[in-house]
């Protein structure tokens, strides 16, 4: 319900939040978490939502795995390091909850 309410706000930041929440739910069920995370990445990048972009990249990287996943997670980790974030996994869990445990 919260994701639906956020989508109705019709603002970029609310839409990114909604996509991240929906991706978390989709990853636990039978939804397309990967497509939702790709949308969140695109929108977060377009609207300078760097923390959310990093969280979405980390979560997508964990889901897709392989070289693409490693590159996505490395980009997220590089952002966290550059910003001095002490516990990136915890921050990513707050911003993009319930996707996967690294």
One Martini backbone bead per residue (centre of mass of N, CA, C, O) as a GRO file, in nm:
protein
  102
    1UNK     BB    1   0.057   0.063  -0.020
    2UNK     BB    2   0.290   0.260  -0.001
    3UNK     BB    3   0.380   0.246  -0.296
    4UNK     BB    4   0.117   0.361  -0.409
    5UNK     BB    5   0.127   0.631  -0.261
    6UNK     BB    6   0.395   0.727  -0.377
    7UNK     BB    7   0.313   0.726  -0.677
    8UNK     BB    8   0.086   0.950  -0.639
    9UNK     BB    9   0.285   1.195  -0.595
   10UNK     BB   10   0.457   1.264  -0.857
   11UNK     BB   11   0.763   1.210  -0.777
   12UNK     BB   12   1.075   1.109  -0.807
   13UNK     BB   13   1.139   1.020  -0.515
   14UNK     BB   14   0.882   0.853  -0.470
   15UNK     BB   15   0.928   0.658  -0.705
   16UNK     BB   16   1.190   0.538  -0.606
   17UNK     BB   17   1.083   0.427  -0.344
   18UNK     BB   18   0.868   0.246  -0.472
   19UNK     BB   19   1.060   0.070  -0.640
   20UNK     BB   20   1.223  -0.041  -0.400
   21UNK     BB   21   0.987  -0.172  -0.252
   22UNK     BB   22   0.888  -0.352  -0.487
   23UNK     BB   23   1.151  -0.507  -0.521
   24UNK     BB   24   1.152  -0.638  -0.243
   25UNK     BB   25   0.888  -0.791  -0.286
   26UNK     BB   26   0.963  -0.937  -0.551
   27UNK     BB   27   1.211  -1.098  -0.434
   28UNK     BB   28   1.005  -1.265  -0.237
   29UNK     BB   29   0.858  -1.346  -0.491
   30UNK     BB   30   0.732  -1.323  -0.844
   31UNK     BB   31   0.870  -1.077  -0.930
   32UNK     BB   32   1.050  -0.803  -1.105
   33UNK     BB   33   1.317  -0.682  -0.955
   34UNK     BB   34   1.510  -0.608  -1.183
   35UNK     BB   35   1.331  -0.403  -1.333
   36UNK     BB   36   1.284  -0.215  -1.090
   37UNK     BB   37   1.583  -0.147  -1.041
   38UNK     BB   38   1.641  -0.027  -1.317
   39UNK     BB   39   1.440   0.205  -1.283
   40UNK     BB   40   1.563   0.325  -1.027
   41UNK     BB   41   1.836   0.391  -1.148
   42UNK     BB   42   1.746   0.582  -1.370
   43UNK     BB   43   1.595   0.787  -1.185
   44UNK     BB   44   1.819   0.847  -0.978
   45UNK     BB   45   2.023   0.956  -1.186
   46UNK     BB   46   1.836   1.187  -1.306
   47UNK     BB   47   1.793   1.303  -0.976
   48UNK     BB   48   2.039   1.291  -0.778
   49UNK     BB   49   2.017   0.994  -0.608
   50UNK     BB   50   2.286   0.857  -0.485
   51UNK     BB   51   2.203   0.664  -0.256
   52UNK     BB   52   1.983   0.511  -0.419
   53UNK     BB   53   2.162   0.425  -0.646
   54UNK     BB   54   2.355   0.252  -0.479
   55UNK     BB   55   2.143   0.062  -0.361
   56UNK     BB   56   2.034  -0.045  -0.631
   57UNK     BB   57   2.301  -0.156  -0.734
   58UNK     BB   58   2.354  -0.354  -0.511
   59UNK     BB   59   2.092  -0.520  -0.543
   60UNK     BB   60   2.122  -0.592  -0.839
   61UNK     BB   61   2.398  -0.729  -0.817
   62UNK     BB   62   2.298  -0.959  -0.631
   63UNK     BB   63   2.090  -1.076  -0.840
   64UNK     BB   64   2.268  -1.109  -1.114
   65UNK     BB   65   2.556  -1.121  -1.103
   66UNK     BB   66   2.851  -1.152  -1.204
   67UNK     BB   67   2.990  -0.901  -1.377
   68UNK     BB   68   2.759  -0.706  -1.346
   69UNK     BB   69   2.725  -0.732  -1.041
   70UNK     BB   70   3.013  -0.649  -0.962
   71UNK     BB   71   3.001  -0.365  -1.088
   72UNK     BB   72   2.762  -0.258  -0.926
   73UNK     BB   73   2.884  -0.307  -0.641
   74UNK     BB   74   3.140  -0.138  -0.685
   75UNK     BB   75   2.996   0.131  -0.729
   76UNK     BB   76   2.858   0.138  -0.454
   77UNK     BB   77   3.118   0.116  -0.282
   78UNK     BB   78   3.257   0.370  -0.393
   79UNK     BB   79   3.052   0.566  -0.290
   80UNK     BB   80   3.070   0.497   0.011
   81UNK     BB   81   3.369   0.565   0.041
   82UNK     BB   82   3.358   0.863  -0.062
   83UNK     BB   83   3.134   0.930   0.180
   84UNK     BB   84   3.206   0.769   0.453
   85UNK     BB   85   3.062   0.500   0.483
   86UNK     BB   86   3.073   0.259   0.725
   87UNK     BB   87   2.776   0.097   0.657
   88UNK     BB   88   2.650   0.013   0.365
   89UNK     BB   89   2.455  -0.223   0.417
   90UNK     BB   90   2.271  -0.064   0.605
   91UNK     BB   91   2.192   0.161   0.413
   92UNK     BB   92   2.076  -0.022   0.189
   93UNK     BB   93   1.854  -0.146   0.371
   94UNK     BB   94   1.701   0.118   0.416
   95UNK     BB   95   1.659   0.201   0.104
   96UNK     BB   96   1.654  -0.135   0.019
   97UNK     BB   97   1.449  -0.345   0.128
   98UNK     BB   98   1.426  -0.700   0.117
   99UNK     BB   99   1.606  -0.838  -0.093
  100UNK     BB  100   1.910  -0.910   0.021
  101UNK     BB  101   2.171  -1.094   0.154
  102UNK     BB  102   2.518  -1.062   0.131
   0.00000   0.00000   0.00000
